Amino acid sequence: MNCPTCHLENVSEAVTCPNCGRPLHTSKDRPVRRSASRRRNSRNGDAAEAAVDNNNPEAWRAYRLSLWAVVPGLGLLLGPVATVLGCRALRTVGDDFSAHNRAKAAIFFGVVCTLTQWLGIALIYSSWS
């Protein structure tokens, strides 16, 4: 396939010209791309939900634990645990952005819950003395 701009011979699988960087296919030649939501909706709903739940169980575990840490009193212990599990999950997520975001949210909620609840305990203790 020849480049329409610089007329360099390219392989048929090439998308852009390696010489000038222009696209080799016109908009008529390109396949129509479907949006991600249409692709998700066209699949079997149960299988897609199961795939989402199982893509990184460590990140899900840390995230759910960080949400439980919001409960007053539970955050004193669950907050640090959620932070540690979130850090461990962040190392293992790879290029899964949703798991990466869940692990970061677990770290954030874990740290915030831990600090605020221990600060509350410290303020209560200081008011008694």
C-alpha positions as CSV (number, residue, x, y, z in Angstrom):
1,M,0.0,0.0,0.0
2,N,1.4,3.4,-1.0
3,C,1.2,6.4,1.3
4,P,-1.1,9.0,-0.2
5,T,1.2,11.9,0.9
6,C,4.8,10.8,0.4
7,H,4.1,7.7,-1.9
8,L,6.3,5.4,0.2
9,E,5.5,1.7,-0.2
10,N,4.2,0.3,3.2
11,V,3.1,-3.1,4.4
12,S,-0.7,-3.7,4.1
13,E,-1.2,-4.0,7.9
14,A,0.3,-0.5,8.6
15,V,-2.0,2.1,10.0
16,T,0.3,5.1,9.6
17,C,3.2,5.8,7.3
18,P,6.5,5.3,9.0
19,N,8.1,8.1,6.9
20,C,5.6,11.0,7.3
21,G,3.3,9.7,10.0
22,R,0.1,10.3,8.0
23,P,-2.8,7.8,8.2
24,L,-2.8,5.3,5.4
25,H,-6.5,4.5,5.4
26,T,-9.2,7.0,4.6
27,S,-12.2,7.2,6.9
28,K,-14.2,5.0,4.5
29,D,-11.6,2.2,4.7
30,R,-11.4,2.1,8.5
31,P,-13.7,-0.2,10.4
32,V,-16.4,1.5,12.4
33,R,-15.4,1.5,16.1
34,R,-18.1,0.9,18.7
35,S,-18.0,2.6,22.0
36,A,-17.0,0.6,25.1
37,S,-20.5,0.9,26.6
38,R,-22.0,-0.7,23.5
39,R,-19.5,-3.5,23.6
40,R,-20.2,-4.1,27.3
41,N,-24.0,-4.0,26.8
42,S,-23.8,-6.5,23.9
43,R,-22.1,-9.1,26.0
44,N,-23.8,-11.4,28.5
45,G,-24.4,-9.2,31.5
46,D,-23.7,-11.9,34.1
47,A,-20.4,-12.9,32.6
48,A,-19.3,-9.3,32.4
49,E,-20.1,-8.6,36.0
50,A,-18.3,-11.7,37.1
51,A,-15.2,-10.7,35.2
52,V,-15.3,-7.2,36.8
53,D,-15.6,-8.8,40.3
54,N,-12.7,-11.2,39.8
55,N,-10.2,-9.0,37.9
56,N,-8.1,-8.2,41.1
57,P,-9.5,-9.6,44.3
58,E,-6.7,-7.9,46.4
59,A,-7.8,-4.4,45.3
60,W,-11.5,-5.3,45.9
61,R,-10.6,-6.6,49.4
62,A,-8.7,-3.5,50.3
63,Y,-11.4,-1.2,49.0
64,R,-14.2,-3.0,50.8
65,L,-12.2,-3.1,54.0
66,S,-11.5,0.7,53.7
67,L,-15.2,1.3,53.4
68,W,-15.9,-0.7,56.6
69,A,-13.2,1.4,58.2
70,V,-15.5,4.5,57.9
71,V,-17.7,3.0,60.7
72,P,-16.7,4.7,64.0
73,G,-14.5,2.5,66.1
74,L,-13.8,0.0,63.4
75,G,-11.5,2.4,61.6
76,L,-9.1,2.3,64.5
77,L,-8.0,-1.1,63.4
78,L,-9.4,-1.6,59.9
79,G,-8.0,1.7,58.6
80,P,-4.3,0.6,58.9
81,V,-5.2,-2.8,57.6
82,A,-6.9,-1.3,54.5
83,T,-3.9,0.9,53.9
84,V,-1.5,-2.0,54.0
85,L,-3.7,-4.1,51.8
86,G,-4.1,-1.2,49.4
87,C,-0.4,-0.8,49.1
88,R,0.1,-4.5,48.5
89,A,-2.7,-4.5,45.8
90,L,-1.1,-1.4,44.2
91,R,2.1,-3.3,43.5
92,T,0.2,-6.2,41.8
93,V,-2.4,-4.4,39.7
94,G,-0.3,-4.1,36.5
95,D,-2.1,-2.1,33.8
96,D,-5.6,-2.6,35.2
97,F,-6.7,1.0,35.8
98,S,-9.9,0.2,37.7
99,A,-8.0,-2.0,40.1
100,H,-5.3,0.7,40.4
101,N,-7.9,3.3,41.3
102,R,-9.6,0.9,43.8
103,A,-6.2,0.3,45.5
104,K,-5.5,4.1,45.7
105,A,-9.0,4.7,47.1
106,A,-8.4,2.0,49.7
107,I,-5.1,3.7,50.7
108,F,-6.8,7.1,50.9
109,F,-9.8,6.0,52.9
110,G,-7.6,3.8,55.2
111,V,-5.3,6.7,56.0
112,V,-8.1,9.3,56.4
113,C,-10.2,7.0,58.6
114,T,-7.2,6.0,60.8
115,L,-6.0,9.5,61.3
116,T,-9.4,11.0,62.0
117,Q,-10.5,8.3,64.4
118,W,-7.2,8.2,66.3
119,L,-7.4,12.1,66.5
120,G,-10.9,11.8,67.9
121,I,-9.6,9.4,70.6
122,A,-6.7,11.8,71.4
123,L,-9.1,14.7,71.7
124,I,-11.5,12.8,73.9
125,Y,-8.6,11.7,76.2
126,S,-7.1,15.3,76.3
127,S,-10.5,16.7,77.3
128,W,-10.7,14.4,80.3
129,S,-7.4,15.6,81.8
